[in-house]
Amino acid sequence: MRSEVVDCYGTTGTSDCLVRIVVADMDAHHDVLHNLLSRLDGAAQASTGVALR
């Protein structure tokens, strides 16, 4: 597991899982999303929510 990934939960509803990551900036977010999460088998879609504080 990469150090940016803090938690991963299986969920019900419209999403299959929730992956919580902590990154320094949006460039790091892009790296995790496009070089890790989007390459997972079965990962067809991603949605991002950002905690401001």
N, C-alpha and C positions, 0 to 999 in steps of 0.2 A: 504494500500500500504506500502511496506517496504521502509525504508529510503534510501536504495541503488538505488531504481528506481527514476530517475530524470525526464524522459519524456517517453511518449509512443505515437507513431504516426501510424495511418493506412496508408498503402502505396499501390502503384500499382506496377505491374511487378511481379517478381518471388517471392517476399516476401509479406506476408500479413500485417506485422507490423514491426516497428523499436522500440526497447526498449533500452533506454539509461540508463546505470547504472554507478555509480561511486563507486569504491571499492578500498581498500588499497593495495590489492595484489591478486595474482592469486588463492590463497586458498579461499579468499572471493568471487572471481568470480565463482569458482567451486561451492561454496555453493549456490549462487543465481541461477546459471544455473541448477543445479541438484535438488535443494530442493524447487525451486519456479517455474521457467519457464518451465522446462520439465514436471511438474505435471499439467499444464494447459490443460483443455480439448481441443483437436484439435491441440496441439503442437506436430507436427510430426518431426520437424527438427529445428535446431538452427545453426546460423553462428555467429562468433565473429570477430569483428574488434577492434583493440586496438589503442587508441590515445597515442602516445609516449610523447607528450608535451601538 
